[in-house]
Amino acid sequence: MNQIPTTKHLSIPNKLRQVREELDLSQHQVAQMLNRPQSYVSRCENGIKRLDIEELESFCGIYKKPLIYFISKE
């Protein structure tokens, strides 16, 4: 069953894209750091792939952001 992303659900993907772009990194570069295909990063940033906590922590390590940055409502 496909789920329709909610505004709350899209907060993390939007922040992932924003931080990546602020760091001037391509999806391909991030994918290489995660040892994943570029399509994985794209799916995460578009809200297609819902991240578990360990996956989100991997992004936190690359982006040098605390977990709370991505899960806070602001």
Distance bins in CASP14 RR format, pairs under 12 A and 6 or more apart:
PFRMAT RR
TARGET T0000
AUTHOR 0000-0000-0000
RMODE 2
METHOD distances of the structure
MODEL  1
2 47 0 0 0 0 0 1 0 0 0 0 0
2 48 0 0 0 0 1 0 0 0 0 0 0
2 50 0 0 0 0 0 1 0 0 0 0 0
3 9 0 0 0 0 1 0 0 0 0 0 0
3 10 0 0 0 0 0 1 0 0 0 0 0
3 47 0 0 0 0 1 0 0 0 0 0 0
3 48 0 0 0 0 0 1 0 0 0 0 0
3 49 0 0 0 0 0 1 0 0 0 0 0
3 50 0 0 0 0 1 0 0 0 0 0 0
4 10 0 0 0 0 0 1 0 0 0 0 0
4 47 0 0 0 0 0 1 0 0 0 0 0
4 48 0 0 0 0 0 1 0 0 0 0 0
5 11 0 0 0 0 0 1 0 0 0 0 0
5 12 0 0 0 0 0 1 0 0 0 0 0
5 13 1 0 0 1 0 0 0 0 0 0 0
5 14 0 0 0 0 0 1 0 0 0 0 0
5 43 0 0 0 0 0 1 0 0 0 0 0
5 45 0 0 0 0 0 1 0 0 0 0 0
5 46 0 0 0 0 1 0 0 0 0 0 0
5 47 1 0 1 0 0 0 0 0 0 0 0
5 48 0 0 0 0 1 0 0 0 0 0 0
5 49 0 0 0 0 0 1 0 0 0 0 0
5 50 0 0 0 0 1 0 0 0 0 0 0
6 12 0 0 0 0 0 1 0 0 0 0 0
6 13 0 0 0 0 0 1 0 0 0 0 0
6 47 0 0 0 0 0 1 0 0 0 0 0
6 50 0 0 0 0 0 1 0 0 0 0 0
7 13 0 0 0 0 0 1 0 0 0 0 0
7 14 0 0 0 0 1 0 0 0 0 0 0
7 47 0 0 0 0 0 1 0 0 0 0 0
7 73 0 0 0 0 0 1 0 0 0 0 0
8 14 0 0 0 0 0 1 0 0 0 0 0
8 47 0 0 0 0 0 1 0 0 0 0 0
8 50 0 0 0 0 0 1 0 0 0 0 0
8 71 0 0 0 0 0 1 0 0 0 0 0
8 72 0 0 0 0 0 1 0 0 0 0 0
8 73 0 0 0 0 1 0 0 0 0 0 0
9 15 0 0 0 0 0 1 0 0 0 0 0
9 44 0 0 0 0 0 1 0 0 0 0 0
9 46 0 0 0 0 0 1 0 0 0 0 0
9 47 1 0 0 1 0 0 0 0 0 0 0
9 48 0 0 0 0 0 1 0 0 0 0 0
9 49 0 0 0 0 0 1 0 0 0 0 0
9 50 1 0 0 1 0 0 0 0 0 0 0
9 51 0 0 0 0 0 1 0 0 0 0 0
9 71 0 0 0 0 0 1 0 0 0 0 0
10 16 0 0 0 0 0 1 0 0 0 0 0
10 17 0 0 0 0 0 1 0 0 0 0 0
10 18 0 0 0 0 0 1 0 0 0 0 0
10 44 0 0 0 0 0 1 0 0 0 0 0
10 45 0 0 0 0 1 0 0 0 0 0 0
10 46 0 0 0 0 1 0 0 0 0 0 0
10 47 1 0 0 1 0 0 0 0 0 0 0
10 48 0 0 0 0 0 1 0 0 0 0 0
10 50 0 0 0 0 0 1 0 0 0 0 0
11 17 0 0 0 0 0 1 0 0 0 0 0
11 18 0 0 0 0 0 1 0 0 0 0 0
11 47 0 0 0 0 0 1 0 0 0 0 0
11 51 0 0 0 0 0 1 0 0 0 0 0
11 56 0 0 0 0 0 1 0 0 0 0 0
11 69 0 0 0 0 0 1 0 0 0 0 0
11 70 0 0 0 0 1 0 0 0 0 0 0
11 71 0 0 0 0 1 0 0 0 0 0 0
11 72 0 0 0 0 1 0 0 0 0 0 0
11 73 1 0 0 1 0 0 0 0 0 0 0
11 74 0 0 0 0 1 0 0 0 0 0 0
12 18 0 0 0 0 0 1 0 0 0 0 0
12 19 0 0 0 0 0 1 0 0 0 0 0
12 44 0 0 0 0 1 0 0 0 0 0 0
12 45 0 0 0 0 1 0 0 0 0 0 0
12 46 0 0 0 0 0 1 0 0 0 0 0
12 47 1 0 0 1 0 0 0 0 0 0 0
12 49 0 0 0 0 0 1 0 0 0 0 0
12 50 0 0 0 0 1 0 0 0 0 0 0
12 51 1 0 0 1 0 0 0 0 0 0 0
12 52 0 0 0 0 0 1 0 0 0 0 0
12 53 0 0 0 0 0 1 0 0 0 0 0
12 55 0 0 0 0 0 1 0 0 0 0 0
12 56 1 0 0 1 0 0 0 0 0 0 0
12 59 0 0 0 0 1 0 0 0 0 0 0
12 60 0 0 0 0 0 1 0 0 0 0 0
12 65 0 0 0 0 0 1 0 0 0 0 0
12 67 0 0 0 0 0 1 0 0 0 0 0
12 68 0 0 0 0 0 1 0 0 0 0 0
12 69 0 0 0 0 1 0 0 0 0 0 0
12 70 1 0 1 0 0 0 0 0 0 0 0
12 71 1 0 0 1 0 0 0 0 0 0 0
12 72 0 0 0 0 0 1 0 0 0 0 0
12 73 0 0 0 0 0 1 0 0 0 0 0
13 19 0 0 0 0 0 1 0 0 0 0 0
13 20 0 0 0 0 0 1 0 0 0 0 0
13 41 0 0 0 0 0 1 0 0 0 0 0
13 42 0 0 0 0 0 1 0 0 0 0 0
13 43 0 0 0 0 1 0 0 0 0 0 0
13 44 1 0 0 1 0 0 0 0 0 0 0
13 45 1 0 1 0 0 0 0 0 0 0 0
13 46 1 0 0 1 0 0 0 0 0 0 0
13 47 1 0 1 0 0 0 0 0 0 0 0
13 48 0 0 0 0 1 0 0 0 0 0 0
13 49 0 0 0 0 1 0 0 0 0 0 0
13 50 0 0 0 0 1 0 0 0 0 0 0
13 51 0 0 0 0 1 0 0 0 0 0 0
13 56 0 0 0 0 0 1 0 0 0 0 0
13 59 0 0 0 0 0 1 0 0 0 0 0
13 70 0 0 0 0 1 0 0 0 0 0 0
14 20 0 0 0 0 0 1 0 0 0 0 0
14 21 0 0 0 0 0 1 0 0 0 0 0
14 44 0 0 0 0 0 1 0 0 0 0 0
14 45 0 0 0 0 1 0 0 0 0 0 0
14 46 0 0 0 0 1 0 0 0 0 0 0
14 47 0 0 0 0 1 0 0 0 0 0 0
14 70 0 0 0 0 1 0 0 0 0 0 0
14 74 0 0 0 0 0 1 0 0 0 0 0
15 21 0 0 0 0 0 1 0 0 0 0 0
15 22 0 0 0 0 0 1 0 0 0 0 0
15 44 0 0 0 0 0 1 0 0 0 0 0
15 45 0 0 0 0 1 0 0 0 0 0 0
15 47 0 0 0 0 0 1 0 0 0 0 0
15 51 0 0 0 0 0 1 0 0 0 0 0
15 56 0 0 0 0 0 1 0 0 0 0 0
15 59 0 0 0 0 1 0 0 0 0 0 0
15 60 0 0 0 0 0 1 0 0 0 0 0
15 63 0 0 0 0 1 0 0 0 0 0 0
15 65 0 0 0 0 1 0 0 0 0 0 0
15 66 0 0 0 0 0 1 0 0 0 0 0
15 67 0 0 0 0 0 1 0 0 0 0 0
15 68 0 0 0 0 0 1 0 0 0 0 0
15 69 1 0 0 1 0 0 0 0 0 0 0
15 70 1 0 1 0 0 0 0 0 0 0 0
15 71 0 0 0 0 1 0 0 0 0 0 0
15 72 0 0 0 0 1 0 0 0 0 0 0
15 73 0 0 0 0 0 1 0 0 0 0 0
15 74 0 0 0 0 1 0 0 0 0 0 0
16 22 0 0 0 0 0 1 0 0 0 0 0
16 23 0 0 0 0 0 1 0 0 0 0 0
16 25 0 0 0 0 0 1 0 0 0 0 0
16 27 0 0 0 0 0 1 0 0 0 0 0
16 30 0 0 0 0 1 0 0 0 0 0 0
16 34 0 0 0 0 0 1 0 0 0 0 0
16 40 0 0 0 0 0 1 0 0 0 0 0
16 41 0 0 0 0 1 0 0 0 0 0 0
16 42 0 0 0 0 0 1 0 0 0 0 0
16 43 0 0 0 0 0 1 0 0 0 0 0
16 44 1 0 1 0 0 0 0 0 0 0 0
16 45 1 0 1 0 0 0 0 0 0 0 0
16 46 0 0 0 0 1 0 0 0 0 0 0
16 47 0 0 0 0 1 0 0 0 0 0 0
16 49 0 0 0 0 0 1 0 0 0 0 0
16 51 0 0 0 0 1 0 0 0 0 0 0
16 55 0 0 0 0 0 1 0 0 0 0 0
16 56 0 0 0 0 1 0 0 0 0 0 0
16 58 0 0 0 0 0 1 0 0 0 0 0
16 59 1 0 0 1 0 0 0 0 0 0 0
16 60 0 0 0 0 0 1 0 0 0 0 0
16 62 0 0 0 0 0 1 0 0 0 0 0
16 63 1 0 0 1 0 0 0 0 0 0 0
16 65 0 0 0 0 1 0 0 0 0 0 0
16 69 0 0 0 0 0 1 0 0 0 0 0
16 70 1 0 0 1 0 0 0 0 0 0 0
16 71 0 0 0 0 0 1 0 0 0 0 0
17 23 0 0 0 0 0 1 0 0 0 0 0
17 25 0 0 0 0 0 1 0 0 0 0 0
17 26 0 0 0 0 0 1 0 0 0 0 0
17 27 0 0 0 0 1 0 0 0 0 0 0
17 30 0 0 0 0 0 1 0 0 0 0 0
17 41 0 0 0 0 1 0 0 0 0 0 0
17 42 0 0 0 0 1 0 0 0 0 0 0
17 43 0 0 0 0 0 1 0 0 0 0 0
17 44 0 0 0 0 1 0 0 0 0 0 0
17 45 1 0 1 0 0 0 0 0 0 0 0
17 46 0 0 0 0 1 0 0 0 0 0 0
17 47 0 0 0 0 1 0 0 0 0 0 0
17 59 0 0 0 0 0 1 0 0 0 0 0
17 63 0 0 0 0 0 1 0 0 0 0 0
17 70 0 0 0 0 0 1 0 0 0 0 0
18 25 0 0 0 0 0 1 0 0 0 0 0
18 45 0 0 0 0 1 0 0 0 0 0 0
18 59 0 0 0 0 0 1 0 0 0 0 0
18 63 0 0 0 0 1 0 0 0 0 0 0
18 65 0 0 0 0 0 1 0 0 0 0 0
18 69 0 0 0 0 0 1 0 0 0 0 0
18 70 0 0 0 0 0 1 0 0 0 0 0
19 25 0 0 0 0 1 0 0 0 0 0 0
19 30 0 0 0 0 1 0 0 0 0 0 0
19 41 0 0 0 0 0 1 0 0 0 0 0
19 44 0 0 0 0 0 1 0 0 0 0 0
19 45 0 0 0 0 0 1 0 0 0 0 0
19 56 0 0 0 0 0 1 0 0 0 0 0
19 59 0 0 0 0 1 0 0 0 0 0 0
19 60 0 0 0 0 1 0 0 0 0 0 0
19 61 0 0 0 0 0 1 0 0 0 0 0
19 62 0 0 0 0 1 0 0 0 0 0 0
19 63 1 0 1 0 0 0 0 0 0 0 0
19 64 0 0 0 0 1 0 0 0 0 0 0
19 65 1 0 0 1 0 0 0 0 0 0 0
19 66 0 0 0 0 0 1 0 0 0 0 0
19 69 0 0 0 0 1 0 0 0 0 0 0
19 70 0 0 0 0 1 0 0 0 0 0 0
20 26 0 0 0 0 1 0 0 0 0 0 0
20 27 1 0 0 1 0 0 0 0 0 0 0
20 28 0 0 0 0 0 1 0 0 0 0 0
20 29 0 0 0 0 1 0 0 0 0 0 0
20 30 1 0 1 0 0 0 0 0 0 0 0
20 31 0 0 0 0 0 1 0 0 0 0 0
20 33 0 0 0 0 0 1 0 0 0 0 0
20 34 0 0 0 0 0 1 0 0 0 0 0
20 38 0 0 0 0 0 1 0 0 0 0 0
20 41 1 0 0 1 0 0 0 0 0 0 0
20 42 0 0 0 0 0 1 0 0 0 0 0
20 44 0 0 0 0 1 0 0 0 0 0 0
20 45 1 0 0 1 0 0 0 0 0 0 0
20 59 0 0 0 0 1 0 0 0 0 0 0
20 62 0 0 0 0 1 0 0 0 0 0 0
20 63 1 0 0 1 0 0 0 0 0 0 0
20 64 0 0 0 0 0 1 0 0 0 0 0
20 65 0 0 0 0 0 1 0 0 0 0 0
20 70 0 0 0 0 0 1 0 0 0 0 0
21 27 0 0 0 0 0 1 0 0 0 0 0
21 29 0 0 0 0 0 1 0 0 0 0 0
21 30 0 0 0 0 0 1 0 0 0 0 0
21 45 0 0 0 0 1 0 0 0 0 0 0
21 63 0 0 0 0 0 1 0 0 0 0 0
22 63 0 0 0 0 1 0 0 0 0 0 0
22 64 0 0 0 0 0 1 0 0 0 0 0
22 65 0 0 0 0 0 1 0 0 0 0 0
22 69 0 0 0 0 0 1 0 0 0 0 0
23 29 0 0 0 0 1 0 0 0 0 0 0
23 30 0 0 0 0 1 0 0 0 0 0 0
23 33 0 0 0 0 0 1 0 0 0 0 0
23 59 0 0 0 0 0 1 0 0 0 0 0
23 61 0 0 0 0 0 1 0 0 0 0 0
23 62 0 0 0 0 1 0 0 0 0 0 0
23 63 1 0 0 1 0 0 0 0 0 0 0
23 64 0 0 0 0 1 0 0 0 0 0 0
23 65 0 0 0 0 1 0 0 0 0 0 0
24 30 0 0 0 0 0 1 0 0 0 0 0
24 63 0 0 0 0 0 1 0 0 0 0 0
25 31 0 0 0 0 1 0 0 0 0 0 0
25 32 0 0 0 0 1 0 0 0 0 0 0
25 33 0 0 0 0 1 0 0 0 0 0 0
25 34 0 0 0 0 0 1 0 0 0 0 0
25 38 0 0 0 0 0 1 0 0 0 0 0
25 41 0 0 0 0 1 0 0 0 0 0 0
25 45 0 0 0 0 0 1 0 0 0 0 0
25 59 0 0 0 0 0 1 0 0 0 0 0
25 62 0 0 0 0 1 0 0 0 0 0 0
25 63 0 0 0 0 1 0 0 0 0 0 0
25 64 0 0 0 0 0 1 0 0 0 0 0
26 32 0 0 0 0 1 0 0 0 0 0 0
26 33 0 0 0 0 0 1 0 0 0 0 0
26 38 0 0 0 0 1 0 0 0 0 0 0
26 41 0 0 0 0 1 0 0 0 0 0 0
26 42 0 0 0 0 0 1 0 0 0 0 0
26 45 0 0 0 0 0 1 0 0 0 0 0
27 33 0 0 0 0 0 1 0 0 0 0 0
27 34 0 0 0 0 0 1 0 0 0 0 0
27 36 0 0 0 0 0 1 0 0 0 0 0
27 37 0 0 0 0 1 0 0 0 0 0 0
27 38 1 0 1 0 0 0 0 0 0 0 0
27 39 0 0 0 0 1 0 0 0 0 0 0
27 40 0 0 0 0 1 0 0 0 0 0 0
27 41 1 0 1 0 0 0 0 0 0 0 0
27 42 1 0 1 0 0 0 0 0 0 0 0
27 43 0 0 0 0 0 1 0 0 0 0 0
27 44 0 0 0 0 1 0 0 0 0 0 0
27 45 1 0 0 1 0 0 0 0 0 0 0
27 46 0 0 0 0 0 1 0 0 0 0 0
27 59 0 0 0 0 0 1 0 0 0 0 0
27 62 0 0 0 0 0 1 0 0 0 0 0
28 34 0 0 0 0 0 1 0 0 0 0 0
28 36 0 0 0 0 0 1 0 0 0 0 0
28 37 0 0 0 0 1 0 0 0 0 0 0
28 38 1 0 1 0 0 0 0 0 0 0 0
28 39 0 0 0 0 0 1 0 0 0 0 0
28 40 0 0 0 0 0 1 0 0 0 0 0
28 41 1 0 0 1 0 0 0 0 0 0 0
28 42 0 0 0 0 1 0 0 0 0 0 0
29 36 0 0 0 0 0 1 0 0 0 0 0
29 38 0 0 0 0 1 0 0 0 0 0 0
29 41 0 0 0 0 1 0 0 0 0 0 0
29 62 0 0 0 0 1 0 0 0 0 0 0
29 63 0 0 0 0 0 1 0 0 0 0 0
30 36 0 0 0 0 1 0 0 0 0 0 0
30 37 0 0 0 0 0 1 0 0 0 0 0
30 38 0 0 0 0 1 0 0 0 0 0 0
30 39 0 0 0 0 0 1 0 0 0 0 0
30 40 0 0 0 0 1 0 0 0 0 0 0
30 41 1 0 1 0 0 0 0 0 0 0 0
30 42 0 0 0 0 0 1 0 0 0 0 0
30 44 0 0 0 0 1 0 0 0 0 0 0
30 45 0 0 0 0 1 0 0 0 0 0 0
30 58 0 0 0 0 1 0 0 0 0 0 0
30 59 1 0 0 1 0 0 0 0 0 0 0
30 61 0 0 0 0 0 1 0 0 0 0 0
30 62 1 0 0 1 0 0 0 0 0 0 0
30 63 0 0 0 0 1 0 0 0 0 0 0
31 37 1 0 1 0 0 0 0 0 0 0 0
31 38 1 0 1 0 0 0 0 0 0 0 0
31 39 0 0 0 0 1 0 0 0 0 0 0
31 40 1 0 0 1 0 0 0 0 0 0 0
31 41 1 0 1 0 0 0 0 0 0 0 0
31 42 0 0 0 0 1 0 0 0 0 0 0
31 43 0 0 0 0 0 1 0 0 0 0 0
31 44 0 0 0 0 1 0 0 0 0 0 0
31 45 0 0 0 0 0 1 0 0 0 0 0
31 58 0 0 0 0 0 1 0 0 0 0 0
31 59 0 0 0 0 0 1 0 0 0 0 0
31 62 0 0 0 0 0 1 0 0 0 0 0
32 38 0 0 0 0 1 0 0 0 0 0 0
32 40 0 0 0 0 0 1 0 0 0 0 0
32 41 0 0 0 0 1 0 0 0 0 0 0
32 62 0 0 0 0 0 1 0 0 0 0 0
33 40 0 0 0 0 0 1 0 0 0 0 0
33 41 0 0 0 0 1 0 0 0 0 0 0
33 58 0 0 0 0 1 0 0 0 0 0 0
33 59 0 0 0 0 1 0 0 0 0 0 0
33 61 0 0 0 0 1 0 0 0 0 0 0
33 62 1 0 1 0 0 0 0 0 0 0 0
33 63 0 0 0 0 1 0 0 0 0 0 0
33 64 0 0 0 0 0 1 0 0 0 0 0
34 40 1 0 0 1 0 0 0 0 0 0 0
34 41 1 0 0 1 0 0 0 0 0 0 0
34 44 0 0 0 0 1 0 0 0 0 0 0
34 49 0 0 0 0 0 1 0 0 0 0 0
34 51 0 0 0 0 0 1 0 0 0 0 0
34 54 0 0 0 0 0 1 0 0 0 0 0
34 55 0 0 0 0 1 0 0 0 0 0 0
34 56 0 0 0 0 0 1 0 0 0 0 0
34 57 0 0 0 0 0 1 0 0 0 0 0
34 58 1 0 1 0 0 0 0 0 0 0 0
34 59 1 0 0 1 0 0 0 0 0 0 0
34 60 0 0 0 0 0 1 0 0 0 0 0
34 61 0 0 0 0 1 0 0 0 0 0 0
34 62 1 0 0 1 0 0 0 0 0 0 0
34 63 0 0 0 0 0 1 0 0 0 0 0
35 41 0 0 0 0 0 1 0 0 0 0 0
35 58 0 0 0 0 1 0 0 0 0 0 0
35 62 0 0 0 0 0 1 0 0 0 0 0
36 42 0 0 0 0 0 1 0 0 0 0 0
36 43 0 0 0 0 1 0 0 0 0 0 0
36 44 0 0 0 0 1 0 0 0 0 0 0
36 49 0 0 0 0 0 1 0 0 0 0 0
36 51 0 0 0 0 0 1 0 0 0 0 0
36 55 0 0 0 0 1 0 0 0 0 0 0
36 58 0 0 0 0 1 0 0 0 0 0 0
36 59 0 0 0 0 0 1 0 0 0 0 0
36 62 0 0 0 0 0 1 0 0 0 0 0
37 43 0 0 0 0 1 0 0 0 0 0 0
37 44 0 0 0 0 0 1 0 0 0 0 0
37 49 0 0 0 0 0 1 0 0 0 0 0
38 44 0 0 0 0 0 1 0 0 0 0 0
38 45 0 0 0 0 0 1 0 0 0 0 0
39 45 0 0 0 0 0 1 0 0 0 0 0
39 46 0 0 0 0 0 1 0 0 0 0 0
39 48 0 0 0 0 1 0 0 0 0 0 0
39 49 0 0 0 0 1 0 0 0 0 0 0
40 46 0 0 0 0 0 1 0 0 0 0 0
40 47 0 0 0 0 0 1 0 0 0 0 0
40 48 0 0 0 0 1 0 0 0 0 0 0
40 49 1 0 0 1 0 0 0 0 0 0 0
40 51 0 0 0 0 0 1 0 0 0 0 0
40 55 0 0 0 0 1 0 0 0 0 0 0
40 58 0 0 0 0 0 1 0 0 0 0 0
40 59 0 0 0 0 0 1 0 0 0 0 0
41 47 0 0 0 0 0 1 0 0 0 0 0
41 48 0 0 0 0 0 1 0 0 0 0 0
41 49 0 0 0 0 1 0 0 0 0 0 0
41 51 0 0 0 0 0 1 0 0 0 0 0
41 55 0 0 0 0 0 1 0 0 0 0 0
41 58 0 0 0 0 0 1 0 0 0 0 0
41 59 0 0 0 0 1 0 0 0 0 0 0
41 62 0 0 0 0 0 1 0 0 0 0 0
41 63 0 0 0 0 0 1 0 0 0 0 0
42 48 0 0 0 0 1 0 0 0 0 0 0
42 49 0 0 0 0 1 0 0 0 0 0 0
43 49 1 1 0 0 0 0 0 0 0 0 0
43 50 0 0 0 0 1 0 0 0 0 0 0
43 51 0 0 0 0 1 0 0 0 0 0 0
43 55 0 0 0 0 0 1 0 0 0 0 0
44 50 0 0 0 0 1 0 0 0 0 0 0
44 51 1 0 0 1 0 0 0 0 0 0 0
44 52 0 0 0 0 0 1 0 0 0 0 0
44 55 1 0 0 1 0 0 0 0 0 0 0
44 56 0 0 0 0 1 0 0 0 0 0 0
44 58 0 0 0 0 0 1 0 0 0 0 0
44 59 1 0 0 1 0 0 0 0 0 0 0
44 62 0 0 0 0 0 1 0 0 0 0 0
44 70 0 0 0 0 0 1 0 0 0 0 0
45 51 0 0 0 0 0 1 0 0 0 0 0
45 59 0 0 0 0 1 0 0 0 0 0 0
49 55 0 0 0 0 1 0 0 0 0 0 0
49 56 0 0 0 0 0 1 0 0 0 0 0
49 59 0 0 0 0 0 1 0 0 0 0 0
50 56 0 0 0 0 1 0 0 0 0 0 0
51 57 0 0 0 0 1 0 0 0 0 0 0
51 58 0 0 0 0 1 0 0 0 0 0 0
51 59 1 0 0 1 0 0 0 0 0 0 0
51 60 0 0 0 0 0 1 0 0 0 0 0
51 67 0 0 0 0 0 1 0 0 0 0 0
51 70 0 0 0 0 1 0 0 0 0 0 0
51 71 0 0 0 0 0 1 0 0 0 0 0
52 58 0 0 0 0 0 1 0 0 0 0 0
52 59 0 0 0 0 0 1 0 0 0 0 0
53 59 0 0 0 0 0 1 0 0 0 0 0
53 60 0 0 0 0 0 1 0 0 0 0 0
53 67 1 0 0 1 0 0 0 0 0 0 0
53 70 0 0 0 0 0 1 0 0 0 0 0
53 71 0 0 0 0 1 0 0 0 0 0 0
54 60 0 0 0 0 0 1 0 0 0 0 0
54 61 0 0 0 0 0 1 0 0 0 0 0
54 67 0 0 0 0 0 1 0 0 0 0 0
55 61 0 0 0 0 0 1 0 0 0 0 0
55 62 0 0 0 0 0 1 0 0 0 0 0
55 67 0 0 0 0 0 1 0 0 0 0 0
55 70 0 0 0 0 0 1 0 0 0 0 0
56 62 0 0 0 0 0 1 0 0 0 0 0
56 63 0 0 0 0 0 1 0 0 0 0 0
56 65 0 0 0 0 0 1 0 0 0 0 0
56 66 0 0 0 0 0 1 0 0 0 0 0
56 67 1 0 0 1 0 0 0 0 0 0 0
56 68 0 0 0 0 0 1 0 0 0 0 0
56 69 0 0 0 0 0 1 0 0 0 0 0
56 70 1 0 0 1 0 0 0 0 0 0 0
56 71 1 0 0 1 0 0 0 0 0 0 0
57 63 0 0 0 0 0 1 0 0 0 0 0
57 65 0 0 0 0 0 1 0 0 0 0 0
57 66 0 0 0 0 0 1 0 0 0 0 0
57 67 1 0 0 1 0 0 0 0 0 0 0
57 68 0 0 0 0 0 1 0 0 0 0 0
57 69 0 0 0 0 0 1 0 0 0 0 0
57 70 0 0 0 0 1 0 0 0 0 0 0
57 71 0 0 0 0 0 1 0 0 0 0 0
58 65 0 0 0 0 0 1 0 0 0 0 0
58 67 0 0 0 0 0 1 0 0 0 0 0
58 70 0 0 0 0 0 1 0 0 0 0 0
59 65 1 0 0 1 0 0 0 0 0 0 0
59 66 0 0 0 0 0 1 0 0 0 0 0
59 67 0 0 0 0 1 0 0 0 0 0 0
59 69 0 0 0 0 0 1 0 0 0 0 0
59 70 1 0 0 1 0 0 0 0 0 0 0
59 71 0 0 0 0 0 1 0 0 0 0 0
60 66 1 0 0 1 0 0 0 0 0 0 0
60 67 1 0 1 0 0 0 0 0 0 0 0
60 68 0 0 0 0 1 0 0 0 0 0 0
60 69 1 0 0 1 0 0 0 0 0 0 0
60 70 1 0 0 1 0 0 0 0 0 0 0
60 71 0 0 0 0 0 1 0 0 0 0 0
61 67 0 0 0 0 1 0 0 0 0 0 0
61 69 0 0 0 0 0 1 0 0 0 0 0
61 70 0 0 0 0 0 1 0 0 0 0 0
63 69 0 0 0 0 1 0 0 0 0 0 0
63 70 0 0 0 0 1 0 0 0 0 0 0
65 71 0 0 0 0 0 1 0 0 0 0 0
65 72 0 0 0 0 0 1 0 0 0 0 0
66 72 0 0 0 0 1 0 0 0 0 0 0
68 74 0 0 0 0 0 1 0 0 0 0 0
END
